[in-house]
Amino acid sequence: MAYETTARGWWKLDQSLEDEVASVDFVAGSGVTAAYQRFRQFNLSADTLETRYGLLLESGSTYSASLSSGFKPGADYTLAMGFWYYSPNTIGRTRHAVTRETTPQIVPIVAKANSTISLGEETITAGQGEWIVSEVGYSRTQNAIQLAVCGANDDPTDIYISEPYTPGLTHVFVTVIFTATSNYARIDINGEFGEQHTALASLEAGMASTVAPVSVNSIGFGQTAHEIVDEDRYISDLVLKANGTTNSAQTVGLARFGPTAILLANSDDTRHTFLGIGYDQPETVTTTQVFGEGSHIFVARSNGEILEGFKPIWSNDYTFSNKNSVSRLTASQTGVPPEWTPGGLKLQGTTIRI
């Protein structure tokens, strides 16, 4: 495979610590033997349910990779990072070890940083622009992803929190961008855009030059009494790239179609269209699978029923032959508004109702 020049690493962590991009493999800590957890995942491109493995994040099991490549491919600094992460439980909150105020508990996941521990406190050392991604408690029923960035030779000065999610298998995508027109950080969960946080311009120089290793299940910060380990957690398909973008193509492509959707160079310009399917379903029943055969669509449900949809959904043709035909459409408020072109209707992250 030919990877883009901005690709920095792809660790499948599927019963291996090897890097697919530049052979910057993860190395297990002293006395650590990597263990993996089997799970099932639907491959949307192949239309099959596959058996996968993720790296178990057990207590004391740490991993590091000496990634020297920076994240400044040109005049701008851009970081794009994604991974699948399984969290079996809510993390919860606790009393701060010093102030006694309620504070989230924290679970280390991925970091590009160095740290030391002294007198019950973990401190980021000799770094500027180092970053730490962790899972934190959000509520009694939900967790969140936390991105912390160091603005000077000290602990993090900027901390960003994702939208909350229910424990389970979750896709995480982190983007940090510094350009001439915008500086921001964003954490997307399961392909959905998160809040766009303004990032300080002063962070760029450090984030572009930090040479700290990439670590897994190792680096946190603050009071060690707040850090916990959940033995059944695992991570897979960790991707690092040096050109995050402001659009939805990367986060959606990575979550739905895997790392090759954003890492491969000189690949075909393949675009995917998704058709929403509406039907009545009791609250006690869930959809387990959707698949197609010819012009028919089948939906499998948890109560054993299989529903069939068929081609009358395509019985009307819409040509959108002029701008007036677009002005009458009802469009969602997300994404870019629908645009008329001589070749037809152009949609970018927007849903329309016909």
C-alpha positions in Angstrom: 0.0 0.0 0.0 1.1 3.6 -0.7 0.3 5.8 2.2 0.0 9.6 2.1 3.1 11.5 3.1 1.2 13.0 6.1 0.4 9.5 7.5 2.3 9.1 10.8 1.2 5.7 12.0 -1.5 3.0 11.9 -1.4 0.4 14.6 -4.1 -2.2 14.1 -3.4 -3.8 17.5 -5.1 -6.9 16.1 -2.8 -9.4 17.9 0.2 -7.3 16.9 2.0 -4.2 18.1 3.3 -3.4 14.5 2.9 -0.1 12.7 1.6 -0.5 9.2 2.9 2.9 7.9 6.5 3.4 9.0 7.4 0.4 11.1 7.4 2.4 14.3 6.1 -0.5 16.4 4.9 -0.3 19.9 7.1 -1.8 22.5 5.7 -3.4 25.7 6.9 -2.2 29.0 9.3 -4.2 31.1 7.8 -7.6 32.1 4.6 -6.9 30.1 3.2 -9.5 27.7 0.6 -8.0 25.3 -2.9 -9.5 25.7 -5.8 -9.1 23.2 -9.6 -9.2 23.4 -11.7 -10.7 20.7 -14.7 -8.8 19.4 -17.0 -8.7 16.4 -17.3 -5.7 14.1 -19.3 -5.2 10.9 -17.2 -4.3 7.9 -19.3 -1.8 5.9 -17.1 -1.9 2.8 -17.1 -5.7 2.6 -20.7 -6.1 3.9 -19.6 -8.8 6.4 -19.4 -9.3 10.1 -15.7 -9.8 11.1 -13.8 -11.2 14.0 -11.3 -8.5 15.3 -9.0 -8.2 18.3 -8.1 -5.2 20.4 -5.2 -4.6 22.7 -6.2 -5.1 26.4 -5.4 -2.1 28.6 -4.7 -4.0 31.8 -3.2 -2.6 35.0 0.6 -2.1 34.6 0.5 -3.0 30.9 2.1 0.0 29.2 3.3 0.5 25.6 5.3 3.1 23.8 6.4 3.9 20.2 9.3 6.3 19.4 7.5 8.4 16.8 9.9 11.2 15.8 7.9 12.5 12.8 6.1 15.8 13.6 2.6 17.0 12.8 3.5 20.1 10.8 3.4 19.0 7.1 3.6 22.6 5.8 3.0 26.1 7.1 0.2 24.9 9.4 0.1 22.4 12.3 -2.7 19.8 12.0 -3.2 16.6 14.1 -5.7 13.9 13.2 -5.9 10.9 15.5 -8.5 8.1 15.7 -9.1 4.8 17.4 -11.7 2.3 18.4 -12.0 2.1 22.2 -14.1 -0.3 24.4 -15.0 0.9 27.8 -17.1 -1.6 29.8 -18.2 0.6 32.7 -18.8 4.2 33.7 -15.7 5.9 35.2 -17.5 8.0 37.8 -16.4 10.9 39.9 -14.6 11.2 43.2 -13.4 13.7 45.8 -10.2 15.6 44.9 -7.3 14.3 46.9 -6.4 17.8 48.0 -9.3 20.2 47.6 -12.0 17.6 48.4 -14.2 19.0 45.6 -16.0 16.5 43.3 -13.8 15.7 40.3 -13.9 13.2 37.4 -11.9 10.0 37.7 -9.6 9.5 34.8 -8.3 6.5 32.7 -5.2 7.0 30.5 -5.6 6.0 26.9 -3.1 7.6 24.4 -0.5 10.3 24.9 2.5 11.9 23.3 4.2 13.1 26.4 6.7 12.2 29.2 5.8 12.3 32.9 7.1 11.6 36.4 5.3 10.7 39.6 6.2 12.1 43.0 4.2 12.3 46.2 1.1 11.0 44.6 1.0 13.4 41.7 1.9 12.8 38.0 3.5 15.7 36.3 4.2 16.2 32.6 8.0 16.9 32.2 10.2 18.7 29.7 7.5 19.3 27.3 5.7 22.0 25.4 2.8 21.0 23.1 2.6 17.5 24.5 -0.9 16.0 24.6 -2.8 13.4 26.6 -6.0 11.7 25.6 -7.9 10.0 28.5 -11.4 8.8 29.4 -13.1 10.6 32.2 -16.3 10.2 34.2 -19.1 12.5 32.9 -22.2 11.3 34.9 -23.5 8.2 36.6 -24.3 6.6 33.3 -21.9 8.2 30.8 -18.2 8.8 30.1 -16.4 11.3 28.0 -13.0 11.7 26.2 -10.6 14.4 27.5 -7.8 16.0 25.4 -5.2 17.9 27.4 -2.5 20.0 25.8 0.6 21.5 27.4 1.2 25.1 26.6 4.6 25.4 28.4 7.1 23.2 30.2 4.4 22.3 32.7 1.2 20.4 33.1 -1.6 20.9 30.6 -2.9 24.4 30.2 -5.7 23.6 27.8 -8.3 20.8 28.4 -11.1 19.9 26.1 -14.0 17.4 26.8 -16.0 15.5 24.3 -19.7 15.0 24.2 -20.7 12.2 26.6 -21.3 8.6 25.5 -22.6 5.4 26.9 -19.9 2.8 27.8 -19.3 0.2 25.0 -17.4 0.1 21.8 -16.8 3.7 20.7 -15.0 5.4 17.9 -12.9 8.4 18.9 -11.5 11.0 16.5 -9.4 14.0 17.7 -8.5 17.0 15.5 -6.3 19.9 16.4 -5.7 22.6 13.8 -3.7 25.8 13.6 -4.0 27.7 10.3 -3.9 31.4 9.2 -7.7 31.6 9.7 -8.5 29.2 12.6 -7.1 27.6 15.7 -9.3 24.9 17.2 -9.6 21.4 18.8 -12.5 19.0 18.3 -13.3 15.5 19.6 -15.7 13.5 17.5 -17.5 10.5 18.9 -18.8 7.7 16.6 -18.5 9.9 13.5 -20.5 12.7 14.9 -18.9 16.2 15.0 -18.1 17.4 18.6 -18.0 20.9 19.8 -15.3 23.1 18.2 -13.1 24.5 20.9 -10.9 27.5 20.3 -7.2 26.7 20.8 -4.6 29.2 21.9 -2.2 30.1 19.0 0.7 29.8 21.4 0.2 26.0 21.6 1.2 25.5 17.9 5.0 25.8 18.2 5.1 23.2 20.9 2.7 20.7 19.4 4.6 20.9 16.1 8.0 20.1 17.6 7.4 17.8 20.5 9.6 14.6 20.2 8.0 12.7 23.1 7.1 9.1 22.4 3.5 7.9 21.8 2.3 5.9 24.7 -0.7 3.7 25.4 -2.2 3.0 28.8 0.6 4.9 30.5 0.4 8.7 30.8 -2.1 10.8 32.8 -1.6 13.9 34.9 -2.6 15.2 38.3 -3.4 13.3 41.4 -2.7 9.6 40.9 -5.5 8.8 43.3 -7.9 10.0 40.6 -6.5 7.6 38.0 -8.1 4.2 37.7 -7.7 1.1 35.6 -10.6 -1.0 34.2 -9.2 -4.4 33.3 -11.6 -5.1 30.4 -10.8 -2.0 28.3 -9.2 -2.4 24.9 -8.1 -0.3 21.9 -7.7 -1.1 18.2 -6.9 0.7 14.9 -5.0 3.6 16.4 -4.2 6.1 13.6 -2.1 9.3 13.6 -2.0 11.7 10.7 -0.6 15.2 10.1 -3.4 16.8 8.2 -6.7 17.1 10.1 -9.4 18.9 8.2 -12.4 21.1 9.0 -14.9 18.9 7.1 -16.6 15.7 8.0 -14.8 13.5 5.5 -12.1 12.2 7.8 -14.2 11.5 10.9 -17.0 9.8 9.0 -14.7 7.9 6.6 -12.5 6.6 9.4 -15.4 5.5 11.6 -17.3 3.8 8.9 -14.7 2.4 6.5 -11.5 2.2 8.6 -8.0 3.7 8.4 -7.4 3.2 4.7 -10.2 5.7 4.0 -7.9 8.5 5.2 -4.4 7.1 4.9 -4.0 5.7 1.4 -2.5 7.9 -1.3 -3.4 7.8 -5.0 -6.6 5.9 -4.3 -9.8 6.1 -6.3 -12.1 9.0 -5.3 -14.8 6.7 -3.9 -17.8 8.5 -2.4 -20.5 6.7 -0.4 -24.1 7.6 -0.2 -26.4 6.5 2.7 -30.1 6.1 2.5 -32.2 6.5 5.6 -34.8 3.8 6.2 -37.9 4.7 8.3 -40.2 2.1 9.8 -42.1 1.5 13.0 -40.3 -0.4 15.8 -41.3 -1.1 19.4 -39.1 0.5 22.1 -38.3 -3.0 23.4 -36.9 -4.1 20.0 -33.6 -3.1 18.4 -32.3 -3.3 14.9 -29.4 -5.8 14.6 -28.5 -5.7 10.9 -29.4 -4.0 7.6 -28.5 -5.6 4.3 -29.4 -5.4 0.7 -30.1 -7.8 -2.2 -30.8 -6.4 -5.6 -33.5 -3.7 -5.2 -34.7 -5.1 -1.8 -33.6 -4.1 1.7 -33.8 -6.4 4.7 -33.8 -5.3 8.3 -33.1 -7.9 11.1 -34.5 -7.2 14.5 -33.6 -8.5 18.0 -37.0 -10.3 18.3 -36.2 -12.6 15.4 -38.2 -10.7 12.8 -36.8 -9.8 9.4 -38.5 -6.8 7.6 -38.3 -6.4 3.8 -38.4 -3.1 1.9 -38.5 -3.0 -1.9 -38.1 -0.8 -5.0 -41.3 1.4 -4.9 -39.1 3.8 -2.8 -37.4 4.6 -6.1 -40.7 5.1 -8.0 -40.2 8.9 -8.4 -37.4 10.6 -10.3 -36.1 14.0 -9.3 -33.9 15.8 -11.8 -33.3 19.2 -10.0 -32.9 20.8 -13.4 -32.8 24.4 -12.1 -32.1 26.5 -9.0 -35.8 26.9 -8.3 -36.1 23.1 -7.7 -33.5 23.4 -5.0 -35.1 26.3 -3.2 -38.2 24.3 -2.5 -36.3 21.6 -0.7 -36.5 21.1 3.1 -32.9 20.6 4.3 -31.4 19.8 7.7 -29.6 22.5 9.6 -26.3 20.6 9.7 -23.6 20.5 7.1 -23.4 22.7 4.0 -26.7 23.9 2.4 -27.7 22.0 -0.8 -26.3 23.6 -3.9 -27.7 23.4 -7.5 -25.1 22.6 -10.2 -25.6 21.8 -14.0 -24.9 18.2 -13.2 -27.5 17.9 -10.4 -27.9 18.5 -6.7 -24.7 18.8 -4.6 -25.0 17.6 -0.9 -22.2 17.9 1.7 -23.2 16.6 5.1 -26.8 17.7 4.6 -30.0 15.7 4.6 -33.0 16.7 2.5 -36.6 15.7 2.6 -38.4 15.1 -0.7 
